[in-house]
Amino acid sequence: MRTLTVVSVLFMCALAGAAQAEWTGREVTEDGVLHIKNSETAVTVIRVEPEALWERGGENDELFFGRLSQIVQDAEGNVYVLDSQLSEILVFSPSGEHLRTIGREGEGPGEFANVSDMYLSPNGLLGIVRIFPGRIYQIGTDGSPADYFPLPESGGFQLVHRAQANSDHVVVVTQVTSGEPPNQTQTTALKAFDLSGNELVHYCDVKGKTRFGGMRFDEKTFSNFARRWTLADDGRVAVNLSFDDYTINVYNADGMLDRVIERPDHQPLKRSKRDYNRFQKLYDGITQWSPGRTFKVSETHGAIAGLWFRPDGSLWVLSNRAAFDRPEGLLAGIDEFDRQGHFTRRIDFVLEGDPVEDGIFIMGERLYRVTDLFSSFMAALGGDEEQEDAAEAEPLRLIAYNLNFD
């Protein structure tokens, strides 16, 4: 694979000076936990242009995508793409050749329905997550049927939001409602399980009151950490527990809180009227199961939009400020933290696209972009004003890029 293209001679000069630059944050211990308090300035800033490798979907391809919810990659570089709308998984070679399509809608062997997430299990199976009722289907990478993942009974009504796996265990976000109406408790927890379904680690959880009907939802508590976490190859887990604050808890593989990465001076970005209205419609659609409910959308964006552990153990973070308030011509500005939690550099990807509208999936040395993914989710909830003004929605495209930083 070819390396990233350098977009400016000044970039090379910046790298030459980076060795002399120093981290300017502070390390302090609070309540027995190490807090890494970073400044708002990275040690260095680089601008790189990812190399497009292949593209599928769109108007000129025989493949048509419904709603692409997750992408995973195996050790050979084969790519598995979950289409949650069509209830199928498309398998591509490293060069983008369509090898096969596996799975179909249903509840029989090798089938699944109403799913939202996927991971590649250490036993070679694909785990496919259904939020409601909470379940993890399993299927072979060749489409062969397998039993459900043996997730333990919760003792209450259980949802499953998201899951990831490394070489020996699976990390899952569950949400359990317990107690008798109307005084019920909802617990969202992040846990690790072995492949037999035995709980290994309980990292963290948040609790809140809930009831059916008449709920007053607030985005800052409703939009909890369920999708703001990531798992490293060595078993560490990074979680953003606060909607407003740029803080990341990093847990060791044994579940102990190792450190908290912070940018204490980071300010939330105020939402435009357009963004506010779109999120209001999004959350109204998501919570329509609760009659008589109200939903209070935040006037500012949350601090963090996405997290990815890198193969070298560093952590990449996409802030909502970088996603919604970026210079023209940049797909995203990624904050990179080293293993100590130091804000070492910001990586600006010079690339067409929009990290709000498009889905961004980062694995190893590859970045996958799904165009217009947000609009596809809005369409599932009845569309929004932008789609109503458009003559016809563009078909989704899946584009693979090289992220080799040699």
C-alpha distance (Angstrom), angle and dihedral (degrees) to the residues before:
residue distance angle dihedral
M1 . . .
R2 3.77 . .
T3 3.77 121.3 .
L4 3.80 125.7 -110.4
T5 3.78 116.4 -77.8
V6 3.81 115.1 -109.4
V7 3.79 107.5 -129.6
S8 3.76 98.5 -162.7
V9 3.78 139.0 26.8
L10 3.80 85.5 -136.1
F11 3.80 87.9 66.5
M12 3.80 90.1 65.1
C13 3.79 89.7 50.6
A14 3.78 89.9 50.7
L15 3.80 91.0 53.4
A16 3.79 90.5 50.8
G17 3.80 89.9 55.7
A18 3.78 95.8 41.8
A19 3.79 92.8 81.1
Q20 3.80 89.3 64.1
A21 3.83 94.6 45.4
E22 3.78 117.1 100.4
W23 3.77 134.5 -149.4
T24 3.81 109.7 -108.1
G25 3.80 103.2 -165.0
R26 3.80 131.9 102.6
E27 3.80 134.7 -114.7
V28 3.80 114.6 -147.9
T29 3.79 134.5 164.8
E30 3.80 117.3 -127.8
D31 3.82 121.0 -178.5
G32 3.78 89.1 -15.5
V33 3.83 94.8 -53.4
L34 3.80 125.2 110.9
H35 3.82 112.5 -120.2
I36 3.80 119.0 -162.6
K37 3.80 105.7 -153.9
N38 3.78 107.6 -164.4
S39 3.78 127.0 -166.2
E40 3.80 119.8 -124.4
T41 3.80 90.6 -105.8
A42 3.79 121.8 81.9
V43 3.79 119.0 -139.7
T44 3.79 87.6 -113.3
V45 3.80 139.9 -2.2
I46 3.79 122.4 -143.1
R47 3.80 131.5 -173.4
V48 3.80 116.4 -150.8
E49 3.78 134.5 172.8
P50 3.82 114.4 -139.7
E51 3.79 115.6 -136.6
A52 3.81 114.9 -120.1
L53 3.81 109.5 -129.6
W54 3.80 105.4 176.0
E55 3.78 143.6 -20.4
R56 3.81 133.5 -149.2
G57 3.79 132.8 -175.8
G58 3.78 125.1 25.2
E59 3.78 128.0 105.3
N60 3.82 97.8 -49.5
D61 3.80 100.2 48.9
E62 3.78 128.6 85.0
L63 3.80 89.4 -135.3
F64 3.80 119.0 88.7
F65 3.80 122.1 -164.5
G66 3.78 126.5 -153.0
R67 3.81 108.0 -170.7
L68 3.81 117.9 -26.8
S69 3.80 108.0 -149.8
Q70 3.79 104.6 169.7
I71 3.80 142.6 8.4
V72 3.81 127.0 -160.5
Q73 3.79 132.6 177.6
D74 3.82 130.8 -149.6
A75 3.81 128.7 -141.7
E76 3.81 91.3 -90.9
G77 3.79 91.9 54.1
N78 3.81 96.3 -107.0
V79 3.80 111.7 149.9
Y80 3.83 125.3 -136.1
V81 3.80 115.6 -162.7
L82 3.80 121.0 -167.3
D83 3.79 115.0 -145.6
S84 3.80 102.0 -165.2
Q85 3.79 93.6 -176.2
L86 3.81 95.6 53.7
S87 3.84 93.6 33.4
E88 3.79 94.8 -128.9
I89 3.79 141.1 110.3
L90 3.79 120.7 -131.5
V91 3.80 116.2 -152.2
F92 3.81 120.5 -152.6
S93 3.79 132.1 -176.7
P94 3.83 119.1 -121.9
S95 3.82 87.4 -94.7
G96 3.83 93.7 52.1
E97 3.81 99.8 -100.6
H98 3.80 111.7 150.7
L99 3.80 103.1 -120.7
R100 3.80 101.4 175.8
T101 3.78 146.1 -39.7
I102 3.79 117.7 -121.4
G103 3.78 134.7 -172.0
R104 3.77 129.5 27.4
E105 3.78 138.5 -154.7
G106 3.79 116.5 -71.4
E107 3.78 144.8 68.9
G108 3.79 98.6 -96.2
P109 3.83 129.1 99.6
G110 3.80 111.1 -50.9
E111 3.81 91.6 8.1
F112 3.81 134.0 110.7
A113 3.80 139.8 173.4
N114 3.82 141.0 -160.6
V115 3.82 93.1 12.7
S116 3.80 128.7 160.4
D117 3.81 110.8 178.4
M118 3.81 142.4 32.6
Y119 3.80 140.9 -168.3
L120 3.81 137.8 -179.1
S121 3.79 109.8 -114.3
P122 3.83 124.8 -141.7
N123 3.83 88.2 -115.8
G124 3.80 90.5 61.4
L125 3.79 96.1 -104.1
L126 3.78 126.6 123.2
G127 3.80 112.8 -120.7
I128 3.81 112.1 -149.2
V129 3.80 117.3 -164.3
R130 3.79 125.4 -142.5
I131 3.79 114.5 -169.5
F132 3.80 99.3 -159.0
P133 2.96 120.9 61.9
G134 3.80 87.2 14.4
R135 3.79 112.1 -113.4
I136 3.80 141.0 139.2
Y137 3.80 113.9 -143.2
Q138 3.79 118.4 -158.9
I139 3.79 128.2 -150.1
G140 3.79 134.3 168.3
T141 3.79 118.8 -108.1
D142 3.80 86.6 -113.3
G143 3.80 91.3 52.9
S144 3.79 96.5 -100.2
P145 3.83 112.3 149.3
A146 3.80 122.2 -110.7
D147 3.80 137.0 178.0
Y148 3.80 122.9 -86.0
F149 3.80 116.3 -88.4
P150 3.83 103.8 -93.1
L151 3.78 97.3 -117.4
P152 3.83 108.2 177.2
E153 3.79 120.7 -109.5
S154 3.79 110.0 -96.6
G155 3.79 102.1 -151.8
G156 3.80 89.0 -121.2
F157 3.78 143.7 43.3
Q158 3.82 105.6 -50.2
L159 3.80 133.6 -158.6
V160 3.81 124.1 -173.1
H161 3.80 114.0 -148.7
R162 3.78 107.9 174.7
A163 3.81 143.5 -16.1
Q164 3.80 139.6 -165.8
A165 3.80 132.0 -177.8
N166 3.79 138.6 -157.1
S167 3.80 130.7 -174.0
D168 3.81 98.2 -56.1
H169 3.82 113.5 11.1
V170 3.79 146.6 29.8
V171 3.82 125.1 -123.1
V172 3.80 115.2 -151.4
V173 3.82 137.3 -176.5
T174 3.79 110.7 -142.5
Q175 3.80 129.1 -179.6
V176 3.79 116.1 -156.8
T177 3.80 126.9 -170.8
S178 3.79 112.9 -156.7
G179 3.78 138.2 169.9
E180 3.79 132.3 48.3
P181 3.82 123.9 -61.1
P182 2.93 132.3 -67.2
N183 3.81 93.2 20.1
Q184 3.80 102.1 53.8
T185 3.78 130.5 152.9
Q186 3.80 124.4 -142.9
T187 3.81 116.4 -155.5
T188 3.80 121.3 -169.1
A189 3.80 109.8 -165.0
L190 3.80 137.4 179.0
K191 3.81 111.9 -144.8
A192 3.80 141.1 164.1
F193 3.82 123.2 -133.7
D194 3.77 134.2 -173.8
L195 3.79 118.7 -125.7
S196 3.81 90.9 -91.0
G197 3.80 91.1 59.2
N198 3.80 96.7 -105.1
E199 3.79 113.9 146.4
L200 3.79 111.3 -116.4
V201 3.80 105.3 169.6
H202 3.81 137.8 13.8
Y203 3.80 105.6 -157.6
C204 3.79 103.7 176.3
D205 3.79 145.1 -38.6
V206 3.79 143.2 -166.1
K207 3.80 126.2 -146.7
G208 3.77 132.7 -155.2
K209 3.80 142.4 161.1
T210 3.78 119.4 -98.3
R211 3.78 141.6 173.9
F212 3.78 139.0 173.3
G213 3.79 111.4 -97.0
G214 3.79 131.4 5.8
M215 3.81 94.3 42.5
R216 3.80 119.8 161.7
F217 3.79 102.6 -145.7
D218 3.79 122.7 -163.4
E219 3.80 119.2 -163.6
K220 3.80 93.2 -140.3
T221 3.81 90.9 63.5
F222 3.82 100.0 25.3
S223 3.82 92.0 54.4
N224 3.79 94.4 58.6
F225 3.81 129.8 159.9
A226 3.83 94.5 -70.8
R227 3.81 92.1 112.8
R228 3.83 99.3 21.6
W229 3.80 102.3 83.5
T230 3.78 141.0 79.7
L231 3.82 139.2 -161.2
A232 3.81 125.2 -132.9
D233 3.80 126.2 -145.6
D234 3.82 89.4 -113.3
G235 3.83 92.4 55.3
R236 3.80 99.4 -100.6
V237 3.79 116.3 138.4
A238 3.81 125.9 -153.8
V239 3.82 118.2 -159.0
N240 3.81 134.1 -179.3
L241 3.81 104.9 -149.9
S242 3.81 99.0 172.6
F243 3.81 124.6 72.7
D244 3.82 94.3 -156.3
D245 3.80 103.4 31.8
Y246 3.79 129.1 75.8
T247 3.80 92.9 -133.6
I248 3.80 126.7 133.3
N249 3.79 124.2 -167.8
V250 3.80 112.6 -148.8
Y251 3.82 114.9 -157.6
N252 3.79 125.4 -166.8
A253 3.79 119.9 -125.2
D254 3.81 89.5 -94.8
G255 3.82 91.0 58.3
M256 3.80 97.0 -106.2
L257 3.81 115.7 138.6
D258 3.81 103.8 -113.6
R259 3.81 102.1 178.9
V260 3.79 145.6 -26.3
I261 3.80 118.4 -124.4
E262 3.81 112.9 -151.4
R263 3.77 142.9 179.2
P264 3.82 96.3 -168.4
D265 3.81 94.9 -179.2
H266 3.81 94.6 52.8
Q267 3.81 110.2 121.5
P268 3.83 124.4 -150.8
L269 3.80 115.4 -112.7
K270 3.80 116.8 -118.5
R271 3.79 112.6 -122.2
S272 3.77 121.1 -119.1
K273 3.79 116.9 -124.1
R274 3.81 88.7 -106.5
D275 3.80 93.1 53.3
Y276 3.79 92.6 43.7
N277 3.81 92.0 53.1
R278 3.80 93.4 46.2
F279 3.79 93.1 51.4
Q280 3.78 90.6 45.9
K281 3.80 89.7 55.6
L282 3.79 91.8 43.9
Y283 3.80 94.5 53.8
D284 3.79 93.3 40.6
G285 3.79 87.2 57.3
I286 3.79 93.9 46.8
T287 3.82 93.0 50.7
Q288 3.79 97.9 41.6
W289 3.83 88.5 111.0
S290 3.84 87.5 75.6
P291 3.83 110.8 73.6
G292 3.79 117.9 -140.9
R293 3.81 92.9 13.4
T294 3.79 128.4 148.5
F295 3.79 125.9 -154.4
K296 3.80 124.6 -154.0
V297 3.78 111.3 -154.9
S298 3.80 118.0 -156.1
E299 3.80 117.4 -109.8
T300 3.81 87.9 -139.2
H301 3.79 132.0 50.9
G302 3.77 119.4 -108.1
A303 3.79 116.6 -99.0
I304 3.81 100.1 -114.2
A305 3.80 130.5 38.3
G306 3.82 102.9 176.3
L307 3.82 145.0 0.0
W308 3.82 132.1 -160.3
F309 3.79 130.7 177.7
R310 3.78 111.7 -140.6
P311 3.85 126.0 -138.5
D312 3.83 89.9 -106.7
G313 3.84 90.9 56.1
S314 3.80 96.7 -105.0
L315 3.80 120.0 129.3
W316 3.80 126.2 -124.5
V317 3.79 118.9 -156.6
L318 3.80 129.7 -171.6
S319 3.79 110.5 -158.1
N320 3.78 121.3 -154.4
R321 3.80 88.2 -124.8
A322 3.81 89.6 58.9
A323 3.81 90.5 46.5
F324 3.80 99.5 46.9
D325 3.82 101.1 30.0
R326 3.79 106.1 39.6
P327 3.81 130.5 138.1
E328 3.79 116.3 -98.1
G329 3.79 113.2 -89.1
L330 3.81 96.5 32.1
L331 3.78 122.7 107.7
A332 3.79 91.6 -163.5
G333 3.77 146.1 -28.1
I334 3.80 109.6 -129.1
D335 3.82 120.9 -158.4
E336 3.80 111.6 -141.6
F337 3.82 122.0 -155.4
D338 3.80 121.8 -172.3
R339 3.81 122.9 -134.1
Q340 3.80 90.1 -82.8
G341 3.81 91.1 54.9
H342 3.80 95.6 -108.4
F343 3.82 116.9 150.7
T344 3.79 94.3 -121.2
R345 3.79 102.4 166.0
R346 3.76 148.2 -15.1
I347 3.78 116.7 -129.6
D348 3.80 115.1 -152.9
F349 3.79 112.0 -160.8
V350 3.80 109.5 -147.9
L351 3.77 98.5 -151.1
E352 3.77 140.0 122.0
G353 3.77 116.0 -102.5
D354 3.77 141.5 70.1
P355 3.84 122.2 -99.9
V356 3.82 88.8 -151.3
E357 3.81 97.4 52.3
D358 3.80 96.7 29.8
G359 3.77 128.1 63.1
I360 3.83 114.4 -122.4
F361 3.82 119.9 -157.3
I362 3.82 119.7 179.1
M363 3.81 122.1 -166.1
G364 3.78 124.9 163.7
E365 3.79 108.5 -52.9
R366 3.80 94.4 -14.4
L367 3.80 134.4 87.8
Y368 3.80 118.5 -164.9
R369 3.79 120.7 -161.9
V370 3.81 123.9 -163.9
T371 3.79 110.0 -163.8
D372 3.83 121.1 -133.4
L373 3.81 93.5 1.2
F374 3.81 95.1 146.2
S375 3.80 90.7 53.8
S376 3.80 90.0 51.8
F377 3.80 89.7 56.6
M378 3.79 90.6 47.1
A379 3.80 89.5 50.6
A380 3.80 89.3 56.0
L381 3.81 87.5 56.9
G382 3.81 94.1 48.7
G383 3.80 101.3 -77.9
D384 3.81 129.6 -96.0
E385 3.76 138.7 -109.5
E386 3.81 93.9 -83.0
Q387 3.79 92.4 54.5
E388 3.80 90.9 45.7
D389 3.80 89.6 56.2
A390 3.81 93.4 47.6
A391 3.79 117.8 89.3
E392 3.80 92.6 -140.4
A393 3.79 133.3 -8.4
E394 3.79 116.4 -112.4
P395 3.82 114.9 -114.9
L396 3.80 114.6 -107.6
R397 3.78 118.7 -96.4
L398 3.81 127.4 -157.4
I399 3.81 113.3 -150.0
A400 3.82 125.6 -175.3
Y401 3.80 122.2 -152.9
N402 3.78 134.1 -172.7
L403 3.84 117.1 -117.7
N404 3.81 101.3 -178.9
F405 3.81 107.4 149.7
D406 3.80 98.9 -169.0
